[in-house]
Amino acid sequence: MSAGNGGWELPISEGELSRLTKDLDEAHREYLPRMHAAAADLGEELRDTQPTRARVAELRSASRRGFLLGAGGVAAAMALAACSSSTKSDPMASSSSGAMSGSASASGSSVYTGDLEIVALATALENQAVGAYGAALAAAKAGKLGTVPPAVGTFATTAMAQHADHAKAWNAILTGAGKPAITGVPLSNQPATLKALGAVTDVAGVANLALELENQAAQTYLYATYNVTSAGGIATAASIAPVEAMHAAILNFVLGQYPVPDDFLPTDKAASPSLLTV
Amino acid sequence: MGEENLDTRLLAGLTEQSQDLNSDAVRITREALAEYGQQEPDRRWWQRGGMVAALAGGAALLGTTRAAATTSNDIMALQTAASIENLAVSVYTTAAALPFIKDGNKTVAAFIAKTTAQHTAHGQAFNAAATQAGGKAQNAPDPKYAAVVKQTLPTIKTPADVVKLAITLEDVAAQTYTSYVSQVSDAALRRLFASVAPVEAQHRSVLLAVQALLAGNDAALIAIPTDAAKLPAAAGSVGFPDAFYPTTNASPTSEGAVQ
C-alpha cells in the first residue's frame, strides 16, 4: 500500500496491479479460442455461395498484392517521409493506389456479397490499422517521430496486437464461408491513408491518424450490428466495436481531448462497403 | 491531486462544446426522423448522406425503434438496461457529493458530471424504447448491483474506491449491452444497444487509466490535457485489457425487468 498525492491510502499495490494485469491477459487468451470457434460457426452459416476456383485464385492474388502494397506500403511511406523532406509525392501510395484500383475495376462485382461484404470490409479495416501502427512503431524506433512517450509506445503495441486478433477473427469467418482471406488493405482510401501517414513527423500526428482509424472501425462495426443478418457476425461486431472505442478514448486522452465525446456512438465516420476494392 | 496541471478553461470549453454538439444532434435528429420515416426501406445507410449523420443521438435510436416488432424478452432487456443506468446515475450522483470528489481533482469531478449526464440519456433512451414497445418504464435500480453498491458505499473512503466501484458498474453495463445486441429481436434495438455499449466501455477505459495513475502515485497526470510525456508506459494499455469485449458477466434480461 502506498499513499497517493492527495494523502489517501491507495487500496492496491503495484504488485497487485501487475497480478491483475496478468490475470486480464490470461483471460484475453482464454477468450480467443472461443471467439475463433464462434467465427468457425459463423463461417458454416455463411457457406452458401461458393466462388469458382478461378475467382478464388484471382482474389487470393489480389489480396497478396494488396498486402504488399497496403500494410507494407504504410511502412515504406513512413520511411520515405522520415528519410526525405524533398519527397513531393509518395510513390508507394501511387503504386498501391493503381494496383488497388486495377483490382477493383478488373473484378467487376465482388464475391464478398451480403454479410460477407461487410466482413471483408471489417478485415481490411483491421489490416489497415495493423499496418498503420506497425509503421508508426518502426518510425518511432528509428527516431523519426521525435521523442515518443512510453505510454504511446505501449498503446500502439497493444492496440496493434488487438487489431491483428480482430483481423484473424474476421478472416476466419471469410475462410469458413469458403472465401479467400484478406491479408492486405484492399480499400480505396488506403492511398490517402498512406499519404497522410507519410506526411506525419510527430507523435501527435500519428495519434490523430490512429484516432480516425479507430473511430472509423468502431462506427463501422456499430453499423454492422444492425445490417448483417448472421448471428455470429452480429456477435463478433458487437464484441469488437467497444474495444475500438476504448482505443479511441485513450487516444483522445493522450491528445488532450475529452475521451468520451458522444452519448451514443454515431455512424457518421463509418466506412462504406463501397471502399472495398476486391 | 493534480490540480496544478489542470487547464480548467479548456476543460469547460470542451465540455460546453460537447453539450452543444449533443443538443444539436438531438434537435437535428428529431427533425430528420419524420423525413426518415418517409424513405424507401431498402435505401442503404451510406446513400443517405448528411441525414444519416444526424441519426447519432438517442432520439434517432428511439425513432427507429418505434416501428420495430418487439418481444417480451426485448422489453425485459430494455428495462434491465434502464435499471443499470438508473443505478449508475445514482452512484455517480452520490460520488459527486463526496468531499474528496467535490473538492478534489477537477478533471475527475468533470468526468463524473459528464458521465452522469450520459447515463441519464441512456436510461431515457432505454425506457422510451420500452414504453414504445408496450412495456413499462423501469425507474428502479438493478437489484443485484444495487445490493453490491449498498454494501460497498459505506466502505468508500478515497477516490480510488469510487473509481473501483464505477469500473464494476461500467463493465457490467458494457458486457450486458454487448450481450443484448445478440439477444434482441430486431435491428433497431440492436443498434440502440450497440451504440451504448461502446460508450460504457469508454467510461471503463478512462476509469482503468485513472485507477492505474492513482495506484502509481501519478494523480497529477489525471488532467485534460495531460502531460503525455510523463504518462507511465502501463497507462497506454491498461485501458483496454481485452481484444474482444467479454459478456461472461452480462446480466440476464430478467434481472432488472419490471415485475
HADDOCK unambig.tbl for C-alpha pairs under 7 A between the chains (distance, minus, plus):
assign (segid A and resid 4 and name CA) (segid B and resid 214 and name CA) 6.49 0.50 0.50
assign (segid A and resid 4 and name CA) (segid B and resid 217 and name CA) 5.04 0.50 0.50
assign (segid A and resid 5 and name CA) (segid B and resid 1 and name CA) 5.75 0.50 0.50
assign (segid A and resid 5 and name CA) (segid B and resid 217 and name CA) 6.13 0.50 0.50
assign (segid A and resid 5 and name CA) (segid B and resid 219 and name CA) 6.37 0.50 0.50
assign (segid A and resid 6 and name CA) (segid B and resid 1 and name CA) 5.03 0.50 0.50
assign (segid A and resid 8 and name CA) (segid B and resid 158 and name CA) 6.11 0.50 0.50
assign (segid A and resid 10 and name CA) (segid B and resid 160 and name CA) 6.68 0.50 0.50
assign (segid A and resid 10 and name CA) (segid B and resid 215 and name CA) 6.38 0.50 0.50
assign (segid A and resid 12 and name CA) (segid B and resid 215 and name CA) 6.41 0.50 0.50
assign (segid A and resid 13 and name CA) (segid B and resid 215 and name CA) 6.79 0.50 0.50
assign (segid A and resid 14 and name CA) (segid B and resid 215 and name CA) 6.93 0.50 0.50
assign (segid A and resid 24 and name CA) (segid B and resid 241 and name CA) 6.15 0.50 0.50
assign (segid A and resid 25 and name CA) (segid B and resid 241 and name CA) 6.81 0.50 0.50
assign (segid A and resid 28 and name CA) (segid B and resid 242 and name CA) 5.34 0.50 0.50
assign (segid A and resid 28 and name CA) (segid B and resid 243 and name CA) 6.68 0.50 0.50
assign (segid A and resid 149 and name CA) (segid B and resid 228 and name CA) 6.48 0.50 0.50
assign (segid A and resid 149 and name CA) (segid B and resid 229 and name CA) 4.62 0.50 0.50
assign (segid A and resid 150 and name CA) (segid B and resid 232 and name CA) 6.37 0.50 0.50
assign (segid A and resid 150 and name CA) (segid B and resid 233 and name CA) 4.59 0.50 0.50
assign (segid A and resid 151 and name CA) (segid B and resid 231 and name CA) 5.82 0.50 0.50
assign (segid A and resid 151 and name CA) (segid B and resid 232 and name CA) 5.66 0.50 0.50
assign (segid A and resid 151 and name CA) (segid B and resid 233 and name CA) 3.88 0.50 0.50
assign (segid A and resid 151 and name CA) (segid B and resid 234 and name CA) 6.28 0.50 0.50
assign (segid A and resid 151 and name CA) (segid B and resid 235 and name CA) 5.67 0.50 0.50
assign (segid A and resid 151 and name CA) (segid B and resid 236 and name CA) 4.18 0.50 0.50
assign (segid A and resid 152 and name CA) (segid B and resid 236 and name CA) 5.78 0.50 0.50
assign (segid A and resid 154 and name CA) (segid B and resid 233 and name CA) 5.82 0.50 0.50
assign (segid A and resid 154 and name CA) (segid B and resid 234 and name CA) 6.90 0.50 0.50
assign (segid A and resid 154 and name CA) (segid B and resid 236 and name CA) 5.25 0.50 0.50
assign (segid A and resid 154 and name CA) (segid B and resid 237 and name CA) 6.01 0.50 0.50
assign (segid A and resid 155 and name CA) (segid B and resid 236 and name CA) 4.27 0.50 0.50
assign (segid A and resid 155 and name CA) (segid B and resid 237 and name CA) 5.05 0.50 0.50
assign (segid A and resid 158 and name CA) (segid B and resid 237 and name CA) 6.24 0.50 0.50
assign (segid A and resid 162 and name CA) (segid B and resid 243 and name CA) 4.94 0.50 0.50
assign (segid A and resid 165 and name CA) (segid B and resid 243 and name CA) 6.91 0.50 0.50
assign (segid A and resid 222 and name CA) (segid B and resid 191 and name CA) 6.92 0.50 0.50
assign (segid A and resid 222 and name CA) (segid B and resid 194 and name CA) 5.87 0.50 0.50
assign (segid A and resid 222 and name CA) (segid B and resid 195 and name CA) 6.47 0.50 0.50
assign (segid A and resid 225 and name CA) (segid B and resid 190 and name CA) 6.40 0.50 0.50
assign (segid A and resid 225 and name CA) (segid B and resid 191 and name CA) 6.56 0.50 0.50
assign (segid A and resid 225 and name CA) (segid B and resid 194 and name CA) 6.92 0.50 0.50
assign (segid A and resid 226 and name CA) (segid B and resid 187 and name CA) 4.65 0.50 0.50
assign (segid A and resid 226 and name CA) (segid B and resid 188 and name CA) 6.90 0.50 0.50
assign (segid A and resid 226 and name CA) (segid B and resid 190 and name CA) 5.74 0.50 0.50
assign (segid A and resid 226 and name CA) (segid B and resid 191 and name CA) 5.54 0.50 0.50
assign (segid A and resid 231 and name CA) (segid B and resid 182 and name CA) 6.78 0.50 0.50
assign (segid A and resid 234 and name CA) (segid B and resid 182 and name CA) 6.45 0.50 0.50
assign (segid A and resid 235 and name CA) (segid B and resid 182 and name CA) 5.78 0.50 0.50
assign (segid A and resid 238 and name CA) (segid B and resid 178 and name CA) 5.65 0.50 0.50
assign (segid A and resid 238 and name CA) (segid B and resid 181 and name CA) 6.69 0.50 0.50
assign (segid A and resid 238 and name CA) (segid B and resid 194 and name CA) 6.30 0.50 0.50
assign (segid A and resid 239 and name CA) (segid B and resid 178 and name CA) 6.31 0.50 0.50
assign (segid A and resid 239 and name CA) (segid B and resid 244 and name CA) 5.20 0.50 0.50
assign (segid A and resid 239 and name CA) (segid B and resid 245 and name CA) 4.68 0.50 0.50
assign (segid A and resid 239 and name CA) (segid B and resid 246 and name CA) 6.95 0.50 0.50
assign (segid A and resid 240 and name CA) (segid B and resid 244 and name CA) 5.29 0.50 0.50
assign (segid A and resid 240 and name CA) (segid B and resid 245 and name CA) 6.30 0.50 0.50
assign (segid A and resid 241 and name CA) (segid B and resid 198 and name CA) 6.39 0.50 0.50
assign (segid A and resid 242 and name CA) (segid B and resid 197 and name CA) 6.37 0.50 0.50
assign (segid A and resid 242 and name CA) (segid B and resid 198 and name CA) 3.95 0.50 0.50
assign (segid A and resid 242 and name CA) (segid B and resid 201 and name CA) 5.71 0.50 0.50
assign (segid A and resid 242 and name CA) (segid B and resid 245 and name CA) 6.54 0.50 0.50
assign (segid A and resid 243 and name CA) (segid B and resid 240 and name CA) 6.64 0.50 0.50
assign (segid A and resid 243 and name CA) (segid B and resid 243 and name CA) 6.51 0.50 0.50
assign (segid A and resid 243 and name CA) (segid B and resid 244 and name CA) 6.53 0.50 0.50
assign (segid A and resid 243 and name CA) (segid B and resid 245 and name CA) 6.34 0.50 0.50
assign (segid A and resid 245 and name CA) (segid B and resid 198 and name CA) 5.72 0.50 0.50
assign (segid A and resid 245 and name CA) (segid B and resid 202 and name CA) 6.22 0.50 0.50
assign (segid A and resid 246 and name CA) (segid B and resid 201 and name CA) 6.20 0.50 0.50
assign (segid A and resid 246 and name CA) (segid B and resid 202 and name CA) 4.85 0.50 0.50
assign (segid A and resid 246 and name CA) (segid B and resid 205 and name CA) 5.73 0.50 0.50
assign (segid A and resid 246 and name CA) (segid B and resid 239 and name CA) 6.96 0.50 0.50
assign (segid A and resid 246 and name CA) (segid B and resid 240 and name CA) 6.07 0.50 0.50
assign (segid A and resid 247 and name CA) (segid B and resid 240 and name CA) 6.90 0.50 0.50
assign (segid A and resid 249 and name CA) (segid B and resid 202 and name CA) 5.79 0.50 0.50
assign (segid A and resid 249 and name CA) (segid B and resid 206 and name CA) 6.99 0.50 0.50
assign (segid A and resid 250 and name CA) (segid B and resid 206 and name CA) 6.99 0.50 0.50
assign (segid A and resid 254 and name CA) (segid B and resid 226 and name CA) 6.85 0.50 0.50
assign (segid A and resid 254 and name CA) (segid B and resid 228 and name CA) 5.70 0.50 0.50
assign (segid A and resid 256 and name CA) (segid B and resid 224 and name CA) 5.33 0.50 0.50
assign (segid A and resid 256 and name CA) (segid B and resid 225 and name CA) 3.88 0.50 0.50
assign (segid A and resid 256 and name CA) (segid B and resid 226 and name CA) 6.11 0.50 0.50
assign (segid A and resid 257 and name CA) (segid B and resid 224 and name CA) 6.72 0.50 0.50
assign (segid A and resid 257 and name CA) (segid B and resid 225 and name CA) 6.72 0.50 0.50
assign (segid A and resid 258 and name CA) (segid B and resid 14 and name CA) 6.96 0.50 0.50
assign (segid A and resid 260 and name CA) (segid B and resid 199 and name CA) 6.84 0.50 0.50
assign (segid A and resid 260 and name CA) (segid B and resid 202 and name CA) 6.18 0.50 0.50
assign (segid A and resid 260 and name CA) (segid B and resid 203 and name CA) 6.87 0.50 0.50
assign (segid A and resid 261 and name CA) (segid B and resid 18 and name CA) 6.28 0.50 0.50
assign (segid A and resid 263 and name CA) (segid B and resid 118 and name CA) 5.23 0.50 0.50
assign (segid A and resid 263 and name CA) (segid B and resid 199 and name CA) 6.77 0.50 0.50
assign (segid A and resid 264 and name CA) (segid B and resid 56 and name CA) 6.63 0.50 0.50
assign (segid A and resid 264 and name CA) (segid B and resid 57 and name CA) 5.91 0.50 0.50
assign (segid A and resid 264 and name CA) (segid B and resid 58 and name CA) 6.52 0.50 0.50
assign (segid A and resid 264 and name CA) (segid B and resid 195 and name CA) 5.26 0.50 0.50
assign (segid A and resid 264 and name CA) (segid B and resid 196 and name CA) 5.41 0.50 0.50
assign (segid A and resid 264 and name CA) (segid B and resid 199 and name CA) 6.54 0.50 0.50
assign (segid A and resid 265 and name CA) (segid B and resid 56 and name CA) 6.90 0.50 0.50
assign (segid A and resid 265 and name CA) (segid B and resid 195 and name CA) 4.69 0.50 0.50
assign (segid A and resid 265 and name CA) (segid B and resid 196 and name CA) 6.53 0.50 0.50
assign (segid A and resid 265 and name CA) (segid B and resid 198 and name CA) 6.86 0.50 0.50
assign (segid A and resid 265 and name CA) (segid B and resid 199 and name CA) 6.61 0.50 0.50
assign (segid A and resid 266 and name CA) (segid B and resid 56 and name CA) 4.48 0.50 0.50
assign (segid A and resid 267 and name CA) (segid B and resid 53 and name CA) 6.52 0.50 0.50
assign (segid A and resid 267 and name CA) (segid B and resid 56 and name CA) 6.76 0.50 0.50
assign (segid A and resid 268 and name CA) (segid B and resid 52 and name CA) 6.98 0.50 0.50
assign (segid A and resid 268 and name CA) (segid B and resid 53 and name CA) 4.54 0.50 0.50
assign (segid A and resid 272 and name CA) (segid B and resid 46 and name CA) 6.22 0.50 0.50
